[in-house]
């Protein structure tokens, strides 16, 4: 994605945020030209997905153990941990784009 304020940045930011949104939100007529709204809604949905994944992870072993083998539970836990890590990374990226949309200027640290 090009840096904020350069040619093509808004289009890249819009496409990135749309790629992170649930399809149902896009189908419902999400205001694509309002980047602040798009960023805010995307951040909210990712926060909700992350909270749900953490809640599932907290009780996954206990809820699955009576019905499946321990190895299967371990695979399920590892899969959900990978999803959670992806959500954390994606939320940070969306947060940076959302900040840029709101006018926050990030300075590189040395």
Phi and psi in degrees as GROMACS dihedral restraints (atoms count N, CA, C in turn):
[ dihedral_restraints ]
;  ai    aj    ak    al  type     phi  dphi    fc
    3     4     5     6     1   -67.7    20    10
    4     5     6     7     1   159.4    20    10
    6     7     8     9     1   -64.1    20    10
    7     8     9    10     1   151.5    20    10
    9    10    11    12     1   -55.3    20    10
   10    11    12    13     1   141.0    20    10
   12    13    14    15     1    89.8    20    10
   13    14    15    16     1    -8.5    20    10
   15    16    17    18     1   -95.3    20    10
   16    17    18    19     1   166.0    20    10
   18    19    20    21     1   -58.5    20    10
   19    20    21    22     1   131.6    20    10
   21    22    23    24     1    88.2    20    10
   22    23    24    25     1    -5.0    20    10
   24    25    26    27     1   -65.4    20    10
   25    26    27    28     1   -46.5    20    10
   27    28    29    30     1   -61.3    20    10
   28    29    30    31     1   -40.5    20    10
   30    31    32    33     1   -65.4    20    10
   31    32    33    34     1   -41.5    20    10
   33    34    35    36     1   -65.9    20    10
   34    35    36    37     1   -42.8    20    10
   36    37    38    39     1   -63.7    20    10
   37    38    39    40     1   -43.2    20    10
   39    40    41    42     1   -60.2    20    10
   40    41    42    43     1   -48.3    20    10
   42    43    44    45     1   -64.0    20    10
   43    44    45    46     1   -41.6    20    10
   45    46    47    48     1   -60.0    20    10
   46    47    48    49     1   -47.6    20    10
   48    49    50    51     1   -65.1    20    10
   49    50    51    52     1   -40.1    20    10
   51    52    53    54     1   -63.3    20    10
   52    53    54    55     1   -35.9    20    10
   54    55    56    57     1   -65.6    20    10
   55    56    57    58     1   -24.1    20    10
   57    58    59    60     1   -93.1    20    10
   58    59    60    61     1   -10.4    20    10
   60    61    62    63     1   -84.0    20    10
   61    62    63    64     1   152.6    20    10
   63    64    65    66     1   -68.3    20    10
   64    65    66    67     1   141.8    20    10
   66    67    68    69     1   -55.6    20    10
   67    68    69    70     1   -33.9    20    10
   69    70    71    72     1   -63.0    20    10
   70    71    72    73     1   -34.7    20    10
   72    73    74    75     1   -68.7    20    10
   73    74    75    76     1   -40.8    20    10
   75    76    77    78     1   -65.5    20    10
   76    77    78    79     1   -43.4    20    10
   78    79    80    81     1   -65.2    20    10
   79    80    81    82     1   -24.1    20    10
   81    82    83    84     1   -80.9    20    10
   82    83    84    85     1     2.0    20    10
   84    85    86    87     1    93.2    20    10
   85    86    87    88     1    33.3    20    10
   87    88    89    90     1   -50.3    20    10
   88    89    90    91     1   133.4    20    10
   90    91    92    93     1   -71.0    20    10
   91    92    93    94     1    94.9    20    10
   93    94    95    96     1   -68.2    20    10
   94    95    96    97     1   -26.8    20    10
   96    97    98    99     1   -84.6    20    10
   97    98    99   100     1    -9.3    20    10
   99   100   101   102     1  -101.4    20    10
  100   101   102   103     1    87.9    20    10
  102   103   104   105     1   -62.1    20    10
  103   104   105   106     1   -34.0    20    10
  105   106   107   108     1   -63.9    20    10
  106   107   108   109     1   -43.3    20    10
  108   109   110   111     1   -66.3    20    10
  109   110   111   112     1   -45.7    20    10
  111   112   113   114     1   -59.5    20    10
  112   113   114   115     1   -44.9    20    10
  114   115   116   117     1   -64.6    20    10
  115   116   117   118     1   -43.9    20    10
  117   118   119   120     1   -62.2    20    10
  118   119   120   121     1   -46.9    20    10
  120   121   122   123     1   -65.0    20    10
  121   122   123   124     1   -39.9    20    10
  123   124   125   126     1   -63.7    20    10
  124   125   126   127     1   -43.9    20    10
  126   127   128   129     1   -59.3    20    10
  127   128   129   130     1   -43.8    20    10
  129   130   131   132     1   -63.0    20    10
  130   131   132   133     1   -43.4    20    10
  132   133   134   135     1   -65.3    20    10
  133   134   135   136     1   -41.0    20    10
  135   136   137   138     1   -66.1    20    10
  136   137   138   139     1   -38.2    20    10
  138   139   140   141     1   -60.5    20    10
  139   140   141   142     1   -42.3    20    10
  141   142   143   144     1   -65.0    20    10
  142   143   144   145     1   -41.9    20    10
  144   145   146   147     1   -63.8    20    10
  145   146   147   148     1   -39.9    20    10
  147   148   149   150     1   -66.5    20    10
  148   149   150   151     1   -43.5    20    10
  150   151   152   153     1   -60.9    20    10
  151   152   153   154     1   -41.6    20    10
  153   154   155   156     1   -65.0    20    10
  154   155   156   157     1   -42.3    20    10
  156   157   158   159     1   -65.1    20    10
  157   158   159   160     1   -38.0    20    10
  159   160   161   162     1   -66.3    20    10
  160   161   162   163     1   -40.5    20    10
  162   163   164   165     1   -64.6    20    10
  163   164   165   166     1   -43.7    20    10
  165   166   167   168     1   -62.3    20    10
  166   167   168   169     1   -43.7    20    10
  168   169   170   171     1   -62.7    20    10
  169   170   171   172     1   -37.9    20    10
  171   172   173   174     1   -60.9    20    10
  172   173   174   175     1   -35.2    20    10
  174   175   176   177     1  -113.4    20    10
  175   176   177   178     1    10.5    20    10
  177   178   179   180     1   -63.9    20    10
  178   179   180   181     1   -48.7    20    10
  180   181   182   183     1   -60.0    20    10
  181   182   183   184     1   -46.9    20    10
  183   184   185   186     1   -65.1    20    10
  184   185   186   187     1   -38.8    20    10
  186   187   188   189     1   -78.1    20    10
  187   188   189   190     1   -27.2    20    10
  189   190   191   192     1   -96.1    20    10
  190   191   192   193     1   -25.1    20    10
  192   193   194   195     1   -53.6    20    10
  193   194   195   196     1   -38.7    20    10
  195   196   197   198     1   -66.2    20    10
  196   197   198   199     1   -18.1    20    10
  198   199   200   201     1  -113.9    20    10
  199   200   201   202     1   -20.5    20    10
  201   202   203   204     1  -132.9    20    10
  202   203   204   205     1   163.5    20    10
  204   205   206   207     1   -67.4    20    10
  205   206   207   208     1   154.3    20    10
  207   208   209   210     1   -56.8    20    10
  208   209   210   211     1   -34.8    20    10
  210   211   212   213     1   -64.1    20    10
  211   212   213   214     1   -37.3    20    10
  213   214   215   216     1   -69.2    20    10
  214   215   216   217     1   -40.1    20    10
  216   217   218   219     1   -62.0    20    10
  217   218   219   220     1   -42.1    20    10
  219   220   221   222     1   -61.4    20    10
  220   221   222   223     1   -42.8    20    10
  222   223   224   225     1   -63.3    20    10
  223   224   225   226     1   -41.5    20    10
  225   226   227   228     1   -63.2    20    10
  226   227   228   229     1   -42.8    20    10
  228   229   230   231     1   -63.8    20    10
  229   230   231   232     1   -46.1    20    10
  231   232   233   234     1   -63.4    20    10
  232   233   234   235     1   -38.3    20    10
  234   235   236   237     1   -64.0    20    10
  235   236   237   238     1   -44.8    20    10
  237   238   239   240     1   -68.0    20    10
  238   239   240   241     1   -34.2    20    10
  240   241   242   243     1   -64.0    20    10
  241   242   243   244     1   -38.4    20    10
  243   244   245   246     1   -65.7    20    10
  244   245   246   247     1   -40.4    20    10
  246   247   248   249     1   -63.5    20    10
  247   248   249   250     1   -43.6    20    10
  249   250   251   252     1   -61.9    20    10
  250   251   252   253     1   -43.2    20    10
  252   253   254   255     1   -61.8    20    10
  253   254   255   256     1   -40.8    20    10
  255   256   257   258     1   -63.5    20    10
  256   257   258   259     1   -42.5    20    10
  258   259   260   261     1   -63.8    20    10
  259   260   261   262     1   -40.1    20    10
  261   262   263   264     1   -62.7    20    10
  262   263   264   265     1   -46.0    20    10
  264   265   266   267     1   -63.3    20    10
  265   266   267   268     1   -45.6    20    10
  267   268   269   270     1   -65.8    20    10
  268   269   270   271     1   -39.2    20    10
  270   271   272   273     1   -63.6    20    10
  271   272   273   274     1   -38.7    20    10
  273   274   275   276     1   -63.8    20    10
  274   275   276   277     1   -44.6    20    10
  276   277   278   279     1   -62.4    20    10
  277   278   279   280     1   -45.2    20    10
  279   280   281   282     1   -64.6    20    10
  280   281   282   283     1   -37.5    20    10
  282   283   284   285     1   -62.8    20    10
  283   284   285   286     1   -38.6    20    10
  285   286   287   288     1   -66.4    20    10
  286   287   288   289     1   -42.6    20    10
  288   289   290   291     1   -65.5    20    10
  289   290   291   292     1   -43.2    20    10
  291   292   293   294     1   -61.0    20    10
  292   293   294   295     1   -39.8    20    10
  294   295   296   297     1   -63.1    20    10
  295   296   297   298     1   -42.8    20    10
  297   298   299   300     1   -63.7    20    10
  298   299   300   301     1   -38.7    20    10
  300   301   302   303     1   -62.0    20    10
  301   302   303   304     1   -35.3    20    10
  303   304   305   306     1   -85.7    20    10
  304   305   306   307     1     2.1    20    10
  306   307   308   309     1    95.6    20    10
  307   308   309   310     1     6.7    20    10
  309   310   311   312     1   -71.2    20    10
  310   311   312   313     1   132.5    20    10
  312   313   314   315     1  -105.7    20    10
  313   314   315   316     1   121.4    20    10
  315   316   317   318     1   -95.7    20    10
  316   317   318   319     1   132.3    20    10
  318   319   320   321     1  -108.5    20    10
  319   320   321   322     1   132.6    20    10
  321   322   323   324     1   -64.9    20    10
  322   323   324   325     1   141.2    20    10
  324   325   326   327     1   -94.8    20    10
  325   326   327   328     1   143.4    20    10
